[in-house]
Amino acid sequence: MTRAESTPPAPALSPSLRTLLALAAAVVVLAGVFFAREIVGPLALAIVLVVICEPARRPFDRRGRPRWVGTTAVIALAYLVLVAMGALLWLAGTQFARLVGDFADELQASVQSLLAWLRSVGLDQQAADATASVLDPQALVGLASSLGGAIVGVATALFFVFAYIIFMAADAARYRDAERVFGEAKRPALGRIRRLNTGVRRYYVVNATFGAIVAVIDGLALLWLGIPAPLVWAILAFVTNFVPNIGFVLGLIPPAVLAFVVGGWPMLLAVIAIYCVVNVVLQVLVQPKFVSDAVDLSLTLSFFSVIFWTFVIGPLGAILSIPLTLFVRTLVLEADPGSHWLRWLSGDRSAVPPPETPPARRRP
């Protein structure tokens, strides 16, 4: 055999060029998703809701009920979850706006006292005015009103979500026959889809469980401190727990403002301390372990995905960040047998390299 025949052919593209092409393709796809976010966001929400509620079909299938009965159960449960979450957000936003309006005079007095203290410790006038503008009652009412307007805008988009849920639930019943129809040909792809669906459901079960625990503790603490409407802020703590890593900050702002109005600095610091302790212990030290076991995502990637998907598809991206990241990993990496290293970096503990085959011995 000649030397030219024994030399393997050079790859058509170098690894660095393939990486650049992959990054360029990703940028093009994400740009398209960004410009179509008003369509992609509701579509992704509908998919996640159907995936979460799909197990409601199983009892009817086991009893031999017609397929449309299970589909109706999935649709009804998805609608119930969607309406309940929307109602809880609307309640928290409207209550915050009402309470800020009721305590406007007390809040203004507290702001003036804060500004006097800031000036006494040497803070310049410009910084003091910036602090005053943030805590101004009119600004807070405007913030709550804009939040309400954003919720109304989301509610308008929910019309498409309701329609998507009907179609997807009906299609999901048909997709259950895919393995029987295609057999071994599509079994690996169907296995990846099942793992993705299971990971999404586990993630939201873990979040709902820890969110309920955090909501109960926060609500009881606020009730003990005498903060107005503690039940509303407990509900808000539960809802914002579905936003990874930074959700508790969003749920802390309204009760912290009211604590500052009702009890001044001591009450404000007490509320912040309680929220930080509860959320650091549960959401930073305990919950990530359960989330990691459920979805196999690294903490860094989980945090980055919130910021990234919020930028790409808007506020829904914060709630859907983990499922969207899991979907991208399933679509791009899990189908590639050479991506074990990247999957392992993302937190996938099942991504182990295949065993190396020993080199064949040469015959004497």
C-alpha positions in Angstrom: 0.0 0.0 0.0 1.4 3.4 -1.0 1.7 6.3 1.4 -1.0 8.3 -0.5 -3.4 5.4 -0.2 -2.9 5.0 3.6 -3.4 8.7 4.3 -7.0 9.4 5.2 -8.7 12.1 3.1 -8.7 15.6 4.7 -12.1 16.8 6.0 -14.0 19.1 3.7 -14.2 21.7 6.5 -11.9 22.3 9.3 -13.3 22.1 12.9 -13.0 25.9 13.4 -14.8 26.6 10.2 -17.6 24.2 11.1 -17.9 25.9 14.5 -18.2 29.3 12.9 -20.8 28.1 10.5 -22.8 26.5 13.3 -22.6 29.8 15.3 -23.7 31.8 12.2 -26.7 29.4 11.7 -27.6 29.8 15.3 -27.6 33.5 15.1 -29.8 33.5 12.0 -32.3 31.1 13.7 -32.4 33.1 16.9 -32.9 36.3 15.0 -35.9 34.8 13.3 -37.2 33.6 16.6 -36.7 37.1 18.1 -38.7 38.8 15.3 -41.4 36.2 15.5 -41.5 36.1 19.3 -45.2 37.2 19.5 -46.0 33.9 17.7 -43.2 31.7 19.2 -43.8 32.7 22.8 -47.5 31.6 22.9 -46.7 28.5 20.9 -43.9 27.5 23.3 -46.2 28.1 26.3 -48.9 25.9 24.8 -46.5 23.1 24.1 -45.2 23.2 27.7 -48.8 23.2 29.1 -49.8 20.2 26.9 -46.6 18.3 28.0 -47.3 19.0 31.7 -51.0 18.0 31.4 -50.5 15.0 29.1 -50.5 12.4 32.0 -54.2 13.3 32.6 -55.0 11.2 29.6 -53.6 8.0 31.0 -56.4 7.0 33.4 -58.9 7.2 30.6 -56.7 5.2 28.3 -56.3 2.5 30.9 -60.1 2.2 31.2 -60.6 2.0 27.5 -62.4 5.3 27.1 -62.6 6.9 23.7 -59.6 8.9 22.7 -61.5 12.2 22.7 -62.3 11.8 26.4 -58.6 11.8 27.4 -57.9 14.7 25.0 -60.7 16.7 26.6 -59.2 16.1 30.0 -55.8 17.4 28.9 -57.4 20.5 27.4 -59.5 21.2 30.5 -56.5 20.8 32.8 -54.3 23.0 30.7 -57.0 25.7 30.6 -57.3 25.5 34.4 -53.6 25.9 34.9 -53.4 28.8 32.5 -56.4 30.7 33.9 -55.3 30.1 37.5 -51.8 31.5 36.9 -53.1 34.5 35.0 -55.6 35.2 37.8 -52.9 35.1 40.5 -50.7 37.5 38.6 -53.6 39.9 38.0 -54.6 39.8 41.7 -51.0 40.6 42.8 -50.7 43.5 40.3 -54.0 45.1 41.1 -53.6 44.7 44.9 -50.1 46.3 44.8 -51.5 49.3 42.8 -54.4 49.7 45.2 -52.2 49.4 48.4 -49.6 51.9 47.0 -52.5 54.3 46.3 -53.9 53.8 49.8 -50.5 54.4 51.5 -49.4 57.2 49.2 -49.1 59.8 52.0 -47.2 57.4 54.3 -44.9 56.4 51.4 -44.1 60.0 50.6 -43.3 60.7 54.2 -41.0 57.7 54.4 -39.3 58.7 51.2 -38.6 62.2 52.6 -37.2 60.7 55.8 -35.0 58.4 53.7 -33.7 61.4 51.6 -32.9 63.4 54.7 -30.9 60.5 56.1 -29.1 60.0 52.7 -28.1 63.7 52.7 -27.0 63.5 56.3 -24.5 60.7 55.4 -23.1 62.8 52.6 -24.9 61.4 49.5 -25.0 64.0 46.8 -28.2 65.6 45.6 -28.3 63.8 42.2 -28.2 60.4 43.8 -30.8 61.4 46.4 -33.1 62.6 43.6 -32.6 59.3 41.8 -33.6 57.4 44.9 -36.6 59.6 45.4 -37.8 59.0 41.8 -37.6 55.3 42.3 -39.7 55.3 45.5 -42.1 58.0 44.3 -45.7 56.9 44.8 -46.8 58.0 41.3 -43.9 56.1 39.8 -44.8 52.9 41.7 -48.5 53.3 40.7 -47.3 53.8 37.1 -45.1 50.7 37.4 -48.1 48.6 38.7 -50.3 50.0 36.0 -47.7 49.2 33.3 -47.5 45.7 34.8 -51.2 45.4 34.5 -51.0 46.6 30.9 -48.4 44.0 30.2 -50.6 41.4 31.7 -53.5 42.5 29.5 -51.1 42.2 26.5 -50.2 38.7 27.5 -53.9 37.9 28.0 -54.5 39.0 24.4 -51.9 36.6 23.2 -53.5 33.9 25.3 -56.2 33.6 22.7 -53.7 31.9 20.5 -52.5 29.8 23.4 -56.0 28.5 24.0 -56.3 27.5 20.3 -52.9 25.9 20.2 -53.7 23.8 23.2 -56.8 22.3 21.5 -54.9 21.4 18.4 -51.8 20.1 20.2 -53.8 18.0 22.7 -55.6 16.3 19.7 -52.3 15.7 17.9 -50.6 14.3 21.0 -53.2 11.5 21.1 -52.2 10.6 17.6 -48.5 10.9 18.2 -48.7 8.2 20.9 -49.0 5.6 18.1 -45.7 6.7 16.5 -43.6 3.9 17.9 -46.2 1.3 16.9 -46.3 2.7 13.4 -42.6 3.2 12.7 -41.1 0.6 15.1 -37.3 0.6 15.4 -36.8 3.3 12.7 -37.8 6.2 15.0 -37.3 4.6 18.4 -34.1 6.7 19.3 -35.9 9.9 18.4 -39.0 9.0 20.3 -36.9 8.1 23.3 -35.3 11.5 23.3 -38.7 13.2 23.1 -40.0 11.1 26.0 -36.9 12.1 28.1 -37.5 15.8 27.2 -41.2 15.6 28.2 -40.3 13.8 31.5 -37.7 16.4 32.3 -40.1 19.3 31.7 -42.8 17.7 33.9 -40.3 17.0 36.7 -39.0 20.5 36.5 -42.4 22.1 37.0 -43.3 19.6 39.7 -40.2 20.5 41.7 -40.8 24.2 41.2 -44.4 24.0 42.2 -43.5 22.0 45.4 -40.7 24.4 46.5 -42.8 27.4 45.4 -45.6 26.2 47.7 -43.2 25.8 50.6 -41.7 29.2 50.1 -45.1 30.8 49.7 -46.3 29.4 53.0 -43.2 30.5 54.9 -43.2 34.0 53.4 -46.9 34.4 53.9 -46.7 33.4 57.6 -43.8 35.7 58.2 -45.5 38.7 56.5 -48.6 38.0 58.6 -46.6 37.9 61.8 -44.9 41.2 60.8 -48.2 42.9 60.1 -47.6 43.6 56.3 -50.8 44.4 54.5 -52.3 41.6 52.3 -49.8 38.8 53.2 -51.9 36.2 51.3 -51.4 38.2 48.1 -47.6 38.3 48.5 -47.5 34.6 49.4 -49.3 33.9 46.1 -46.9 36.2 44.2 -44.0 34.3 45.8 -45.4 31.1 44.5 -45.9 32.4 41.0 -42.5 34.1 40.8 -40.8 30.9 41.9 -41.3 29.6 38.4 -38.7 32.1 37.2 -35.4 30.5 38.0 -32.8 32.2 40.2 -34.2 35.8 40.1 -37.8 35.0 40.7 -37.7 35.7 44.4 -36.4 39.2 43.8 -39.5 39.9 41.7 -41.7 38.6 44.5 -39.9 40.6 47.2 -40.4 44.1 45.8 -44.1 44.7 46.7 -43.9 43.4 50.3 -40.6 45.2 50.8 -42.1 48.5 49.7 -45.1 48.1 51.9 -42.9 47.1 54.8 -40.9 50.3 54.4 -44.2 52.3 54.5 -45.7 50.5 57.5 -42.6 50.0 59.7 -39.8 52.0 58.2 -36.3 50.7 57.9 -36.5 48.0 60.6 -39.5 46.4 58.9 -38.0 46.7 55.5 -34.8 45.0 56.6 -36.8 42.3 58.4 -38.7 41.4 55.3 -35.6 41.4 53.1 -33.8 39.2 55.7 -36.7 36.7 55.9 -37.0 36.4 52.1 -33.2 36.1 51.6 -32.9 33.4 54.3 -35.8 31.4 53.1 -34.9 31.6 49.4 -31.1 31.1 50.0 -31.8 28.0 52.1 -34.5 26.5 49.9 -33.9 27.9 46.4 -30.1 28.2 46.4 -29.0 25.3 48.6 -31.8 22.7 48.3 -33.9 23.3 45.2 -31.0 23.3 42.7 -30.1 19.8 43.7 -33.7 18.6 43.0 -33.8 20.6 39.7 -30.5 19.2 38.7 -31.7 15.7 39.3 -34.9 16.4 37.3 -33.4 18.1 34.2 -29.6 17.7 34.4 -28.7 21.4 33.7 -25.8 23.2 35.2 -26.5 26.1 37.5 -24.7 28.5 35.3 -26.7 27.4 32.2 -29.9 27.7 34.2 -29.2 31.2 35.2 -28.0 32.3 31.8 -31.0 30.7 30.1 -33.4 33.0 32.0 -31.6 36.2 30.7 -31.1 34.7 27.3 -34.7 33.5 26.6 -36.2 36.7 28.1 -34.2 38.7 25.6 -35.2 36.4 22.7 -39.0 35.9 23.3 -39.9 38.4 26.0 -41.3 37.9 29.5 -42.6 34.4 28.7 -38.9 33.4 28.2 -38.3 33.8 31.9 -40.9 31.1 32.8 -40.1 28.9 29.8 -36.3 29.2 30.0 -35.5 25.7 31.3 -37.9 23.9 28.9 -36.6 25.9 25.9 -33.0 25.1 26.9 -33.8 21.4 27.3 -35.5 21.5 23.9 -32.4 23.0 22.2 -30.1 20.5 23.9 -32.4 17.6 22.8 -32.6 18.9 19.2 -29.0 20.0 18.6 -26.8 17.9 20.9 -28.5 14.6 21.8 -28.9 13.5 18.2 -25.2 14.0 17.6 -23.1 11.0 18.8 -20.0 13.2 19.0 -21.5 15.8 21.4 -21.0 14.0 24.7 -18.5 16.6 25.8 -20.9 19.5 25.2 -23.8 17.7 26.8 -21.6 17.0 29.8 -20.7 20.6 30.1 -24.4 21.5 30.0 -25.0 19.4 33.1 -26.2 16.1 31.5 -24.8 13.4 33.7 -25.9 10.7 31.3 -23.5 12.0 28.7 -20.6 9.7 29.1 -18.2 9.0 26.2 -18.4 5.7 24.5 -15.8 3.1 25.6 -12.7 3.2 23.6 -12.0 0.2 21.4 -8.5 -1.2 21.9 -6.3 -1.0 18.8 -6.2 -4.2 16.7 -3.0 -6.2 17.1 -0.9 -6.6 14.0 -0.3 -10.0 12.7 3.4 -11.1 12.9 
